[in-house]
Amino acid sequence: MWTGSACAIIVLLAALADPAAGQEIRPTLDKLRETGVVQLGYRETSRPFSFVGTDGQPAGYSVDLCLQVVEAIRQSQKLPALKISWVVVTPADRIPKLVKGLVDLECGSTTITFSRMEQVAFSHMIYVDGGSLLATAASRIATVRDLGGKRVGVISHTTTEKALAAALARASVQPTIVTVNDHGDGLGGLEEGRLDAYASDRILLAGVSHSLSSGIISARWEPNSVAADFPLAEFFQTTAVINTGNSGGPMFSWTGQLIGIVSHNITKSGGSEGLGFVVTANTVRKLLLERNRRWYGLDVLLVTGAMAEALHVPQAGGFLVKQVVPDSIGSQVGLRGGSRMGLVDGRPVVVGGDIILSVQGIAVTSNQDMAKVLKSLETLKPGDELRVTVLRDQKVQELSTKFTGR
């Protein structure tokens, strides 16, 4: 299935201030002290982040985090009687409601973008995801190239809408785009035959389609022993079926403890059967929480040996840039992604993009080299120079930019 060109960095949204009509803008915490009420925005069908539970109350991962934030405010601001007022938000009105002061904190599934950062404040990221498609079996849709002439649903005012348009343009495919109101409407369109596919973030599609499988942990693999693309990740091997619905989603123990993030499977047929692999929760904690890791907005592939020779790499290896997310650090430094599919040493590869040769003067010819680079970049401060040497159109070029801190 399609993976969007922009990763969804899902966060909690907070109002920068309360710009009530005719009044001076005031800090949100001052407003909470004066009113004794915090207004929390929630989505009705954005599973598993924010939705209406069986008891009719807001529920989900983001909602749970917001409740912890409120409890922290009660304690730190000495507001034990602070009440919660729940406000329904949609993709179209979530930002305006925050700007107008109708919502103090949005507990949904909103992706961070620079344009939104100009209006509202964001928490640290709480989840990383990418775009995908939910399709009916009868539609025989497997990739973006299969969407020609099909009816594809997408919610307007979302990053998925832009990522889908870009993917369709790259594939030179023209489906019929159908705007839907929410995830429930998208799923209903599939069930009722109004849509052939529905585009959204993968974890949200898993939520609306209730994609769930179970199994046992059969092995644990040390870092750099399973997938060359994930050299720092420790993996669990599992018997649980991994498909396009639950890839990228959480894996829980029977007691409800998060133990990993579903990654991929190894299969001979290309189907869901085979060996399943899950990135362990320990890896997630170490790389995303304990270390000062940054998101660079790059999808890269290590090329060595015959593949490096075929691409005229002037050293033992390098990292081929397949995609660059707009407005990311990779985009700011000037890196270019691939533009077409090609066969390199008999292997289908996205080609036409830069090949990274060194970063900050450190040559990158292996996954171990890249691990060293990522660790060195953790010390980069706003204003420091970020330097990257690339092979572009068979010529070595130097790229640089002032690091902005984001």
TIDREN-920793 format. One record per residue (C-alpha): residue number from 1; x, y, z. Coordinates in steps of 0.02 Angstrom, whole numbers, plus 50000, padded with zeros to 5 digits. Example, Ala and Ser with C-alpha at 12.3 -4.5 7.8 and 13.67 -1.06 7.14 Angstrom:
# residues 2
NODE   seq      px      py      pz
NODE     1   50615   49775   50390
NODE     2   50684   49947   50357
# end
This chain:
# residues 406
NODE   seq      px      py      pz
NODE     1   50000   50000   50000
NODE     2   50049   50182   49978
NODE     3   50155   50266   50110
NODE     4   50137   50454   50109
NODE     5   50285   50566   50071
NODE     6   50260   50658   50235
NODE     7   50273   50570   50401
NODE     8   50135   50613   50522
NODE     9   50215   50678   50680
NODE    10   50063   50669   50793
NODE    11   50059   50789   50939
NODE    12   49945   50875   51064
NODE    13   49896   51052   51015
NODE    14   49890   51196   51138
NODE    15   49823   51372   51120
NODE    16   49960   51502   51124
NODE    17   49842   51621   51211
NODE    18   49658   51660   51229
NODE    19   49615   51795   51101
NODE    20   49435   51824   51156
NODE    21   49347   51953   51050
NODE    22   49376   52129   51112
NODE    23   49493   52074   51251
NODE    24   49680   52079   51272
NODE    25   49767   51915   51231
NODE    26   49811   51825   51393
NODE    27   49912   51668   51432
NODE    28   49809   51509   51437
NODE    29   49859   51467   51617
NODE    30   49796   51639   51673
NODE    31   49631   51599   51590
NODE    32   49619   51431   51680
NODE    33   49650   51515   51848
NODE    34   49514   51643   51815
NODE    35   49381   51524   51746
NODE    36   49422   51364   51841
NODE    37   49388   51266   51680
NODE    38   49501   51190   51548
NODE    39   49422   51159   51377
NODE    40   49486   51000   51295
NODE    41   49454   50969   51111
NODE    42   49426   50790   51054
NODE    43   49383   50695   50895
NODE    44   49233   50579   50884
NODE    45   49302   50444   50767
NODE    46   49492   50461   50768
NODE    47   49535   50291   50842
NODE    48   49646   50247   50933
NODE    49   49694   50426   50978
NODE    50   49530   50514   51010
NODE    51   49353   50446   50996
NODE    52   49189   50424   51088
NODE    53   49195   50269   51197
NODE    54   49056   50145   51233
NODE    55   49006   50250   51384
NODE    56   48982   50404   51275
NODE    57   49136   50490   51346
NODE    58   49296   50544   51255
NODE    59   49427   50405   51254
NODE    60   49591   50358   51172
NODE    61   49779   50378   51183
NODE    62   49781   50568   51158
NODE    63   49636   50590   51277
NODE    64   49729   50492   51413
NODE    65   49882   50604   51388
NODE    66   49775   50761   51400
NODE    67   49699   50700   51563
NODE    68   49875   50679   51633
NODE    69   49917   50856   51577
NODE    70   49764   50923   51666
NODE    71   49810   50830   51824
NODE    72   49986   50903   51815
NODE    73   49911   51078   51796
NODE    74   49801   51049   51947
NODE    75   49952   51005   52052
NODE    76   50080   51130   51984
NODE    77   49959   51278   51981
NODE    78   49870   51229   52143
NODE    79   49702   51214   52056
NODE    80   49628   51055   52132
NODE    81   49452   51103   52079
NODE    82   49498   51134   51895
NODE    83   49355   51063   51790
NODE    84   49358   50989   51615
NODE    85   49242   51045   51476
NODE    86   49247   50931   51323
NODE    87   49229   51012   51151
NODE    88   49208   50915   50988
NODE    89   49332   50967   50852
NODE    90   49353   50918   50669
NODE    91   49501   50932   50549
NODE    92   49421   51090   50479
NODE    93   49392   51183   50644
NODE    94   49522   51116   50767
NODE    95   49650   51254   50732
NODE    96   49520   51396   50723
NODE    97   49443   51341   50888
NODE    98   49613   51345   50972
NODE    99   49653   51516   50899
NODE   100   49484   51586   50954
NODE   101   49505   51517   51130
NODE   102   49359   51395   51116
NODE   103   49482   51254   51154
NODE   104   49635   51260   51268
NODE   105   49711   51092   51222
NODE   106   49670   50979   51075
NODE   107   49677   50793   51113
NODE   108   49667   50719   50938
NODE   109   49777   50657   50796
NODE   110   49848   50817   50724
NODE   111   50009   50819   50623
NODE   112   50139   50953   50659
NODE   113   50174   51074   50515
NODE   114   50266   51240   50505
NODE   115   50110   51333   50448
NODE   116   50014   51270   50600
NODE   117   50158   51316   50714
NODE   118   50130   51497   50667
NODE   119   49958   51490   50749
NODE   120   49967   51363   50891
NODE   121   50093   51277   51005
NODE   122   50134   51093   50995
NODE   123   50182   50965   51125
NODE   124   50328   50847   51097
NODE   125   50281   50714   50971
NODE   126   50175   50573   51040
NODE   127   50172   50462   50885
NODE   128   50254   50447   50714
NODE   129   50156   50378   50567
NODE   130   50136   50390   50378
NODE   131   49996   50393   50251
NODE   132   49917   50236   50180
NODE   133   49760   50170   50097
NODE   134   49617   50063   50158
NODE   135   49537   49976   50009
NODE   136   49406   49844   49976
NODE   137   49463   49673   49917
NODE   138   49355   49690   49762
NODE   139   49446   49848   49708
NODE   140   49612   49753   49686
NODE   141   49705   49909   49743
NODE   142   49882   49875   49803
NODE   143   49979   50034   49763
NODE   144   49948   50214   49709
NODE   145   49966   50161   49528
NODE   146   49807   50057   49547
NODE   147   49702   50211   49588
NODE   148   49672   50270   49410
NODE   149   49485   50294   49384
NODE   150   49448   50239   49564
NODE   151   49351   50336   49695
NODE   152   49467   50386   49836
NODE   153   49404   50466   49996
NODE   154   49508   50589   50099
NODE   155   49471   50716   50234
NODE   156   49504   50896   50183
NODE   157   49618   51011   50284
NODE   158   49735   50864   50326
NODE   159   49916   50828   50284
NODE   160   49857   50665   50205
NODE   161   49762   50766   50074
NODE   162   49923   50853   50019
NODE   163   50030   50695   50029
NODE   164   49904   50597   49925
NODE   165   49899   50732   49791
NODE   166   50089   50730   49780
NODE   167   50094   50540   49769
NODE   168   49963   50539   49631
NODE   169   50059   50672   49533
NODE   170   50220   50571   49544
NODE   171   50130   50415   49485
NODE   172   50036   50511   49346
NODE   173   49872   50436   49407
NODE   174   49702   50522   49405
NODE   175   49570   50448   49522
NODE   176   49409   50533   49575
NODE   177   49443   50618   49742
NODE   178   49294   50615   49860
NODE   179   49297   50728   50013
NODE   180   49233   50642   50171
NODE   181   49190   50722   50338
NODE   182   49282   50605   50456
NODE   183   49352   50430   50476
NODE   184   49180   50357   50506
NODE   185   49119   50432   50343
NODE   186   49270   50361   50252
NODE   187   49241   50185   50320
NODE   188   49055   50200   50283
NODE   189   49095   50247   50103
NODE   190   49195   50086   50083
NODE   191   49060   49979   50163
NODE   192   48921   50057   50059
NODE   193   49015   50051   49895
NODE   194   49032   50241   49875
NODE   195   49222   50228   49886
NODE   196   49353   50108   49820
NODE   197   49487   50169   49942
NODE   198   49506   50285   50090
NODE   199   49669   50378   50125
NODE   200   49730   50426   50299
NODE   201   49870   50391   50424
NODE   202   49904   50205   50444
NODE   203   49866   50193   50629
NODE   204   49701   50284   50604
NODE   205   49653   50164   50466
NODE   206   49693   50021   50583
NODE   207   49579   50104   50710
NODE   208   49428   50126   50596
NODE   209   49448   49953   50517
NODE   210   49478   49870   50687
NODE   211   49628   49777   50614
NODE   212   49689   49664   50755
NODE   213   49791   49506   50768
NODE   214   49867   49407   50910
NODE   215   50013   49290   50933
NODE   216   50164   49251   51040
NODE   217   50341   49322   51051
NODE   218   50451   49184   50982
NODE   219   50623   49267   50980
NODE   220   50721   49426   51019
NODE   221   50846   49496   50894
NODE   222   50990   49612   50937
NODE   223   51012   49778   50842
NODE   224   51080   49765   50665
NODE   225   51034   49581   50651
NODE   226   50867   49586   50559
NODE   227   50846   49732   50440
NODE   228   50986   49836   50363
NODE   229   50868   49986   50356
NODE   230   50847   49983   50547
NODE   231   51023   49954   50617
NODE   232   50986   50028   50789
NODE   233   50824   49934   50821
NODE   234   50804   49783   50933
NODE   235   50664   49669   50870
NODE   236   50542   49542   50938
NODE   237   50494   49402   50819
NODE   238   50309   49361   50830
NODE   239   50182   49237   50763
NODE   240   50051   49376   50753
NODE   241   49995   49414   50575
NODE   242   50063   49581   50513
NODE   243   49970   49664   50371
NODE   244   49944   49840   50301
NODE   245   49814   49874   50435
NODE   246   49921   49847   50589
NODE   247   50096   49886   50524
NODE   248   50154   50039   50620
NODE   249   50033   50008   50761
NODE   250   50065   49962   50942
NODE   251   50087   49786   51009
NODE   252   50020   49754   51184
NODE   253   50043   49614   51307
NODE   254   49888   49525   51372
NODE   255   49898   49636   51526
NODE   256   49888   49794   51419
NODE   257   50072   49843   51429
NODE   258   50149   49919   51272
NODE   259   50291   49804   51220
NODE   260   50331   49864   51045
NODE   261   50285   49946   50879
NODE   262   50237   49830   50737
NODE   263   50367   49844   50598
NODE   264   50363   49719   50454
NODE   265   50359   49538   50402
NODE   266   50470   49429   50295
NODE   267   50369   49327   50172
NODE   268   50403   49231   50011
NODE   269   50230   49260   49937
NODE   270   50216   49446   49975
NODE   271   50063   49414   50084
NODE   272   50034   49429   50271
NODE   273   50102   49258   50316
NODE   274   50284   49233   50364
NODE   275   50396   49298   50503
NODE   276   50332   49453   50591
NODE   277   50445   49581   50676
NODE   278   50408   49713   50808
NODE   279   50524   49854   50864
NODE   280   50539   49834   51052
NODE   281   50475   49965   51174
NODE   282   50653   49976   51242
NODE   283   50713   50037   51072
NODE   284   50574   50166   51062
NODE   285   50614   50230   51237
NODE   286   50801   50242   51206
NODE   287   50794   50322   51033
NODE   288   50645   50437   51054
NODE   289   50640   50480   51238
NODE   290   50809   50458   51321
NODE   291   50919   50524   51181
NODE   292   50911   50692   51095
NODE   293   50860   50614   50930
NODE   294   50793   50727   50794
NODE   295   50681   50690   50646
NODE   296   50771   50733   50484
NODE   297   50631   50694   50361
NODE   298   50732   50573   50255
NODE   299   50701   50401   50183
NODE   300   50872   50331   50136
NODE   301   50946   50168   50075
NODE   302   51124   50107   50108
NODE   303   51210   50064   49943
NODE   304   51372   49965   49942
NODE   305   51463   49841   49831
NODE   306   51395   49816   49656
NODE   307   51252   49937   49685
NODE   308   51372   50075   49738
NODE   309   51480   50041   49586
NODE   310   51328   50049   49471
NODE   311   51284   50219   49544
NODE   312   51465   50280   49528
NODE   313   51485   50310   49714
NODE   314   51665   50371   49739
NODE   315   51689   50276   49904
NODE   316   51645   50107   49980
NODE   317   51464   50155   50005
NODE   318   51339   50294   50036
NODE   319   51157   50327   50076
NODE   320   51039   50350   49930
NODE   321   50903   50477   49969
NODE   322   50736   50405   49914
NODE   323   50621   50538   49986
NODE   324   50637   50707   50074
NODE   325   50492   50775   50177
NODE   326   50454   50958   50138
NODE   327   50506   51083   50275
NODE   328   50609   50949   50364
NODE   329   50792   50968   50414
NODE   330   50841   50866   50261
NODE   331   50742   50985   50151
NODE   332   50820   51138   50233
NODE   333   50998   51079   50196
NODE   334   50948   51054   50014
NODE   335   50943   50865   49995
NODE   336   50847   50795   49846
NODE   337   50747   50635   49840
NODE   338   50725   50512   49697
NODE   339   50615   50548   49547
NODE   340   50588   50378   49465
NODE   341   50600   50191   49487
NODE   342   50748   50101   49411
NODE   343   50841   49937   49416
NODE   344   51012   49946   49500
NODE   345   51110   49784   49503
NODE   346   50946   49695   49466
NODE   347   50856   49774   49612
NODE   348   50709   49898   49595
NODE   349   50762   50061   49677
NODE   350   50698   50241   49683
NODE   351   50837   50331   49589
NODE   352   50879   50509   49540
NODE   353   50907   50570   49717
NODE   354   51065   50625   49807
NODE   355   51186   50498   49880
NODE   356   51250   50555   50049
NODE   357   51439   50532   50062
NODE   358   51476   50621   50226
NODE   359   51395   50724   50363
NODE   360   51492   50850   50466
NODE   361   51650   50781   50385
NODE   362   51612   50602   50440
NODE   363   51610   50481   50293
NODE   364   51457   50367   50290
NODE   365   51492   50202   50206
NODE   366   51397   50087   50325
NODE   367   51256   50083   50452
NODE   368   51386   50096   50589
NODE   369   51451   50257   50512
NODE   370   51274   50328   50505
NODE   371   51248   50283   50688
NODE   372   51405   50385   50730
NODE   373   51338   50531   50628
NODE   374   51169   50529   50713
NODE   375   51252   50527   50883
NODE   376   51363   50674   50836
NODE   377   51212   50772   50773
NODE   378   51132   50758   50944
NODE   379   51253   50894   51002
NODE   380   51205   51013   50861
NODE   381   51137   51179   50927
NODE   382   51031   51312   50840
NODE   383   51147   51422   50737
NODE   384   51277   51286   50709
NODE   385   51321   51242   50530
NODE   386   51254   51077   50462
NODE   387   51365   51011   50321
NODE   388   51324   50868   50202
NODE   389   51427   50804   50055
NODE   390   51326   50718   49919
NODE   391   51345   50640   49748
NODE   392   51221   50728   49634
NODE   393   51213   50692   49447
NODE   394   51381   50601   49466
NODE   395   51463   50757   49539
NODE   396   51517   50781   49719
NODE   397   51433   50933   49796
NODE   398   51439   51017   49966
NODE   399   51276   51068   50049
NODE   400   51260   51170   50208
NODE   401   51135   51268   50312
NODE   402   51121   51348   50482
NODE   403   51036   51226   50599
NODE   404   50872   51300   50662
NODE   405   50839   51174   50799
NODE   406   50687   51096   50715
# end
